[in-house]
Amino acid sequence: MAAKKQIRIKNVLLCFPNIAEPQQYGDSDPAYGAKFPIVPNSENHKAIEAAMLEVAKEEWKDRGASVYEDLVSKEKTAFVKRVYKDKDSEPYQGFEGMHYLSVRNSKTQPTVYNQYNDKVDSNAEIERIAHSGAIVHASLEIWAQDNPKYGRRLNCSVRGILVTGEGENLGGGGSTASADDFADVAKAKADADDLL
């Protein structure tokens, strides 16, 4: 059984969330997941690195520290010490000056709690509150991978999140239009009535 360790990170920005429904990227299987910008040298950063090193030492014993350093240098860990950028090499919103953590669950949907620690069961409500830009506390599991097909990695699954009720929607689509948005281009009702 692969080595693993559970940790919690606090007050992090939730980005690119697939928490309500699993998503497929490329040839990979559909999965739940997200990305978290991590402030360099913060308590969250230190907790993630300490957990990854502990898991590496448990999995690869005396070689654990050197395997860990090798995986970090080749970016074969869920936590990457560089800015997450788009195809034009521009930092994604919220990732400027940050490192990042990628989390992925292939089978199990993470549990979601609102700011009052009430469990949210409706996928529609999960999508509403666990949007890109929400501030969350996240319960994570760091785990070692060592298999012939995919090689060695240090991965991270998200067990659950508590949405603090803070943050702003970075993904767009957070509001709906009102009649005022179309007042200048809509046909007048009197004109339509005249046609009848």
URVENFEN-V576932 format. One record per residue. N is the residue number from 0. SS is DSSP state (~ for helix, > for strand, _ for the rest). PHI is phi in radians with two decimals (999 if undefined). PSI is psi in whole degrees, 0 to 359 (NA if undefined). Layout:
BEGIN
((N:SS:PHI:PSI) (N:SS:PHI:PSI))
END
This chain:
BEGIN
((0:_:999:136) (1:_:-1.17:145) (2:_:-1.19:145) (3:>:-2.68:161) (4:>:-2.63:136) (5:>:-1.67:137) (6:>:-2.44:171) (7:>:-2.29:136) (8:>:-2.00:151) (9:>:-2.13:148) (10:>:0.89:54) (11:>:-1.93:153) (12:>:-1.37:128) (13:>:-1.54:123) (14:>:-2.27:148) (15:>:0.85:50) (16:>:-1.35:137) (17:>:-2.16:69) (18:>:-1.69:324) (19:>:-1.40:321) (20:>:-2.36:140) (21:>:-1.22:148) (22:>:-2.15:152) (23:_:-1.92:134) (24:_:-2.16:123) (25:_:1.06:226) (26:_:-1.56:0) (27:_:-1.29:159) (28:_:-1.23:151) (29:_:-0.99:142) (30:>:-2.64:155) (31:>:-1.44:151) (32:>:3.10:183) (33:>:-3.02:174) (34:>:-2.23:145) (35:>:-2.17:121) (36:>:-1.17:135) (37:>:-2.11:125) (38:_:-1.16:124) (39:_:-0.98:137) (40:_:1.12:16) (41:_:-1.40:173) (42:~:-1.08:322) (43:~:-1.09:315) (44:~:-1.00:311) (45:~:-1.11:320) (46:~:-1.13:319) (47:~:-1.15:312) (48:~:-1.11:318) (49:~:-1.09:318) (50:~:-1.16:319) (51:~:-1.11:317) (52:~:-1.13:318) (53:~:-1.07:316) (54:~:-1.14:319) (55:~:-1.08:318) (56:~:-1.18:324) (57:~:-1.22:320) (58:~:-1.33:315) (59:~:-1.96:15) (60:~:0.90:236) (61:~:-1.10:335) (62:~:-1.57:359) (63:~:-0.94:312) (64:~:-1.11:318) (65:~:-1.25:323) (66:~:-1.12:318) (67:~:-1.01:310) (68:~:-1.06:321) (69:~:-1.13:315) (70:~:-1.12:320) (71:~:-1.09:314) (72:~:-1.13:331) (73:_:-1.66:7) (74:_:0.94:44) (75:_:-1.85:42) (76:>:-2.32:156) (77:_:-1.15:332) (78:>:-1.73:121) (79:>:-2.07:129) (80:_:-1.60:65) (81:_:-2.81:170) (82:_:-1.32:138) (83:_:-1.46:121) (84:>:-2.13:159) (85:_:-1.50:185) (86:_:-1.14:342) (87:_:-1.69:15) (88:_:1.09:27) (89:_:-1.76:138) (90:>:-1.08:138) (91:_:-1.16:152) (92:_:-1.00:130) (93:_:1.64:347) (94:_:-1.81:0) (95:_:-1.04:124) (96:_:1.25:12) (97:_:-1.94:161) (98:>:-1.60:180) (99:>:-2.58:154) (100:>:-2.11:127) (101:>:-1.80:130) (102:>:-2.09:145) (103:>:-2.65:132) (104:>:-2.17:118) (105:_:-1.40:333) (106:_:-2.13:324) (107:_:-1.84:126) (108:_:-1.26:131) (109:_:-1.10:147) (110:>:-1.38:147) (111:>:-2.20:134) (112:>:-2.17:144) (113:_:-1.44:183) (114:_:-1.12:344) (115:_:-1.71:10) (116:_:1.20:26) (117:_:-1.58:132) (118:>:-1.19:136) (119:_:-1.82:118) (120:_:-1.77:336) (121:_:-1.39:126) (122:~:-1.07:326) (123:~:-1.11:319) (124:~:-1.24:324) (125:~:-1.05:314) (126:~:-1.09:325) (127:~:-1.21:315) (128:~:-1.63:331) (129:_:-1.71:57) (130:_:-1.58:166) (131:_:-1.14:120) (132:_:1.97:350) (133:>:-1.23:147) (134:>:-1.64:131) (135:>:-2.40:162) (136:>:-1.82:138) (137:>:-2.20:133) (138:>:-1.67:123) (139:>:-2.14:161) (140:>:-2.30:115) (141:>:-1.50:134) (142:>:-2.53:150) (143:>:-1.55:140) (144:>:-2.08:132) (145:>:-2.67:92) (146:>:-2.48:158) (147:_:-1.08:326) (148:_:-1.33:314) (149:_:-1.92:357) (150:>:1.32:200) (151:>:-1.68:138) (152:>:-2.70:163) (153:>:-2.02:111) (154:>:-1.82:171) (155:>:-2.48:131) (156:>:-1.91:148) (157:>:-1.71:120) (158:>:-1.40:323) (159:>:-3.09:165) (160:>:-2.36:150) (161:>:-1.98:118) (162:>:-1.47:122) (163:>:-1.33:346) (164:>:1.54:4) (165:>:-1.90:173) (166:>:1.72:173) (167:_:-2.29:155) (168:_:-1.26:115) (169:_:-1.58:347) (170:_:-1.60:359) (171:_:1.31:176) (172:_:1.26:15) (173:_:-1.49:349) (174:_:-2.31:166) (175:_:-2.00:159) (176:_:-1.38:152) (177:_:-1.92:171) (178:~:-1.05:330) (179:~:-1.08:332) (180:~:-1.14:339) (181:~:-2.06:8) (182:_:-1.00:323) (183:_:-1.40:346) (184:_:-2.01:350) (185:_:-1.35:150) (186:_:-1.27:144) (187:_:-1.22:142) (188:~:-1.08:325) (189:~:-1.08:321) (190:~:-1.10:319) (191:~:-1.18:321) (192:~:-1.15:326) (193:~:-1.11:331) (194:~:-1.26:337) (195:_:-1.36:NA))
END
